[in-house]
Structure formats: C-alpha cells, structure tokens
Amino acid sequence: MKSNRTFLKFIGKILLLFSLCLLLSPQCVRAESPTKVQATASLSDTDWPLAPDINAECAVLMEAGSGTILYDKNMHQRMYPASTTKILTCLLAVENSALNETVSFSYQAVHSVPADGSSIGMDAGESLPMEQCIYGILVGSANEAANAVAEHVAGSIPAFVQKMNEKAKELGCRDSHFMNPNGLHNPDHYTSCYDLATIGRAFFSNDFLCRAANIPRYHFTPSAHQPDDFYLNNKNQLVTGQVKCEGIVGGKTGYTSQAGETLVSCAERNGMKLICVVMKDGSPDQFLDSAKLFEYGFRNFTKTDLKENPSSILPDSAPFLSSDYSVFPRSSGTLSVSDNSCVILPNGASFSDVSAKTDPTGKDKETTGKTGEKKIASLRFFWHERQVGSAEILLSPLRNNSSTPAKRNHRIYVNLYLLFLVLFLLSVLISFALRPLIANQEGDALQNKKNRRHFKRLKKETRKLHF
C-alpha cells in the first residue's frame, strides 16, 4: 500500500514538472494594440523639428527602408507626374528583362510621341540593348525609349500600362492611375508625392537603377543597329553638382506645363537613405527645395536599426530544450526582424518614448521568402502619435545540421502540449486502475488486523484458564 501511494506521488511530481516547463518556456506573444514600450517622456510633439519653407505645392520626405514620413506637404494630393513616371517604367523593365536583351523601336513607339519632346533620336527599325534604353530614359528622359521598352516587356503599350497599375498597387500606392509609360500629359494619368516616394523605395533599392539615375553624362556609341555617336547630358542639378547635395544617390526630373517641375530624388548619409519628392514646383526650385529637405532630414533625425538590436522588440526566441539530441526542439522555428526594420526619431528623442502597434498577419496573408522565412506580423512604431518606423516579424524554420545526416533522418519532434495531455490522461487511468488493488490491500490489512486482535484475545483467555 505504501509503495502504491509513493508511485502516485511520483506521478504527481512528474505532472507538476511538466506544468512548470510549459509556464517557463518562451512563447511568441502578441502585443496589445497599442503597446507602450516604456512609459517615459522627454520631448513633446511640438518638438518635432521645424521644416524649411519650400516653394513646391506638394512634397514629401520619406525614409527609404521603413517608409517613415519626416516631412509632408499635401503628400496625398493627386498631381500630374510628367517624366517622373519613368521610374516605374524602368523598374518594371529591370524586373522583367535582362540588360543585354535587344529592344526594337517600332513605328508606333517612335511616332506616337511629339517630335519636339524629349528623345534620343531613334528611328523606327533601329534597336538598342535594354541597358542603353534605360540610360536613355533616365539621363535623357527619352519618350520613344520608354515606349519601346514598354512594347518589349509587355507586347504592347496598353498591356504595359496595365502592369504599371498592378505594380503600383502591389507597392502600396494609394493615389495613382497611369495611362502611358512616359508621363506625357493625360487627365487620367496622375499620382501623388506619397506614391512616387513609395515607387522610389523600390526603384532606389536596385543598384543598377541607382547608377543609371546618378550619371551626369552618358555616351552612346555606334552599333550595327544604331549608327550615331552622341552624348546625353543629365538635367538633374543634384546629380551634376550644380546644386550641392551630399550623398546623392540619383533622381529623375519631369516637366509639362500642366505638371510644373517635378523631381524624385534619393540621398544617403551615415546609413540613412531618404527619398524626396517635390511636385508642381518652379525652376530651379525643384532642386533647391529638394536639397533643403534632404538637409533637414539628415540634420534633425537619427535612425535606429532594429535588425542590429532585435531584443528591444522581440521576446526571447532561443529554442527551449533544443539540440540535435533533444526530445523537445521548437519545431516552429525562431523569430527575427526584417532587414529594413528601423525607427527614425528626432535628435534628442529616446526609443523609450516609442509605442508599438502590432498587426498580425493571417494565414492567408503570410509571405514566404527565399530562405523559408515567413512574415507573421508587422509592427508600427509611434512617437507622440507620429509613425516613426516599422518592422516585419519573421518566423525562420529550424535548419537541419548537414554534418549529421543520419541523425537528421531519425530525429523525433514531440508536441509539448500533447505530451502533457497524454501524461495527464495516463496518470488518471493508472490511478483508477490501482484503486481496486489498493482497496483490496487495505481490506486485507483490516481483516488481518481483526484476526490478530482475535488471536490475542484467545491467547489471553487461554493463559487465564491455565493459571
């Protein structure tokens, strides 16, 4: 009887141990919305740096990695983009073709645009490599080159325009509708500063496009399909250095009488890349305004890279009891943040003043990268109600150890919660199974005790009779 009770106590201790393991094991938790990182205050919203006066009717200054807005002047107002449209044309070109592909110039591509407009003088029937077409578009703003690229990529200009609108929506544009690949005026061809900056985030993440958009002069040499030898000069004064802007990455100009002067540009200093868009500006104010806004951004804001310090926003993601020989590895993987996760704060502000809102990603919206990482949630960071950054939470699958292939094939993963349930049910079954045995043993013990008492009485009475 004593041994059975000891056994049941042992089962109880096992259950208690597993309960403690469940409570102490690190889990991925979802933060309430909003969640305060810490409750301290240093700067108020009135301490947001004072921006310079600019002439442009609409403008935006955006951090390229996170999309954080540092300056906004009518950034969602619909405007005509003119030739800044061509950053989307070139982005689609490099995503859907190789730079050495040959682009033929059709009669439609050459003659459907005004002869006195921006061009590189191509004739119908001539051809260029895709690489030279893109230089022609970004340096010389060539309308016929934009048309030829559109036909090469999609088969026709209308089909390419459909791709433009699909890509804009995919990138997160809110205010755009495109009608052609070159930006020539059409009442139904419009965008906004915010949308151009959003397209710019993708454009300026491509190294080749950055090089092509940051060259003061490009040399076209004769070939079998293009007989002329000529130079194109870039009209972007930030690129040529006529207007000083430290760290310029590249840009694209645009002009029509309806659009005014427009400019999309990018600059980078000390690991922080900013995108500036000005629309409906004068000349040369589009360059001066952009330089002012870049200086404002780099002088007054600091970037905190969350990829370098993920512990500030993530729970402990170290595997619980996990190794090649463990029975309880975390088969779900580990948590990390995306490469472009960052917070941009005014100088003097602290990350402890930042609050975070979590946007969980449903199963139907999970995205998987090339390495198998899945985006499971997004974080948006706020400083006094201003969004100042973002992060994507990624779930990385466990990677097998290639040095031990035999062990990898025989590894067993156990669901801890299921194991706990099985042990609990097993202990209940064992306790019920032992109850009759324990009861019988207790009954036998009681009967034996009565028999001993009866024997003692008989023995005592016998002694009395003997004496």
Helices and strands as residue ranges (DSSP letters): H 2-24, E 35-36, G 45-47, E 58-63, E 69-73, G 82-85, H 86-96, E 102-104, H 107-111, E 127-129, H 130-140, H 143-154, H 157-171, H 193-203, H 207-212, E 217-220, E 230-233, H 237-240, E 248-256, E 260-269, E 272-281, H 285-300, E 301-305, G 310-312, E 334-337, E 342-346, G 351-353, E 354-360, G 363-365, E 367-368, E 374-383, E 386-396, H 405-409, H 416-466
